[in-house]
């Protein structure tokens, strides 16, 4: 029964995120007439949320309040902000709400984990069975948008129907907010312990950067977030603009592949080592964007589908294996600090820069008609990822890393 409740929590948590974030770029472009720079600003709210989230969790949730109660409060506040996003009529009124929403939402990613871990005897064996329902929630949201409501069809987009994604997610957020108060008590984890800004930012782990290999990995992780931002920001608008039907539903193939390659990751790490696994992950970014640059919605649609399906390799083989590598390199006393540092550097700083660059490049290749020269847009992250890949191959030495570390 507890597992069922935790699984429902995870399902709703990621249903909410997948239900509006994937189509955000398309909505802003077509409904609010936002330019690339403005769209970059909107997406960068995720990064600001990631930067601020540790302070909310570390200074407030972990010290003073039960995790499930903070989770419920943040989602109820999020439901109200999402409804305000639904009602916004231009970018100027939309942006403050999406910024406030992401500041409220990003801490909940850590809180759902805390609630889950608090009810598990052996999280290493039990958590995966619960967390997979989050990915299923993201997939279901995309399938509903494309195949149930058809909000991302050309006519629906022209009619402004994509705004309904915010209403849908507002309702889901309210449901999760209320449901969270019924979850098992998860007491503050560090009450009585002094938590410093140094702890929250993971600065205790800075000593790891003295290791040349880890420094190369760390800088590569930050840089590869720039190509990553292009996918989040531009993939759905790109597929929609060139005429791919049910683009949002097709993009859920990326989450399906993420689950499949997650299962294959330990095999690759143990058989080929951490360097080869990370190289495969980065190379997949190059291939993906090359496929996007030269594919189309007609005879080369298969190239776009392959590019979407590469998401599992792109994400799991670099970011997830990178988390495993970080965990293995860090001493027992700084494991959490090291993960906090790499998360802040990638999803915070790296993605913040990435969304700004993606917005600028998209504006550069926006035509007078409002359409885009997508081949040029996608060639930039393809070449950028290739340069990062070459630097990594040259400077990073192979190491033995236990996939269970």
Protein Blocks (a to p, Z undefined) as FASTA:
>chain_A
ZZmmmmmmmmmmmmmmmmmmmmmmmmmmmmnopafklmmmmmmmmmmmmmmmmmmmmmmm
mmmmcfklmmmmmmmmmmmmmmmmmmpcbfklmmmmmmmmmmmmmmmmmmmmmmmmmmpf
blmlmmmmmmmmmmmmmmmmmmmmmmmnommgmklmmnopmmmmmmmmmmmmmmmmmmmm
mpccdddfkgoiacdfklmnommmmmmmmpmklmmmmmmmmmmmmmmmmmmmmmmmmmmm
nopahklmmmmmmmmmmmmmmmmmmmmmmmnojklmmmmmmmmmmmmmmmmmmgcfklmm
mmmmmmmmmmmmmmmmmmmmmmmmmmmmpcfklmmmmmmmmmmmmmmmmmmmmmmmmmmm
mmmmpcfkopacfklmmmmmmmmmmmmmmmmmmmpccddddfkZZ
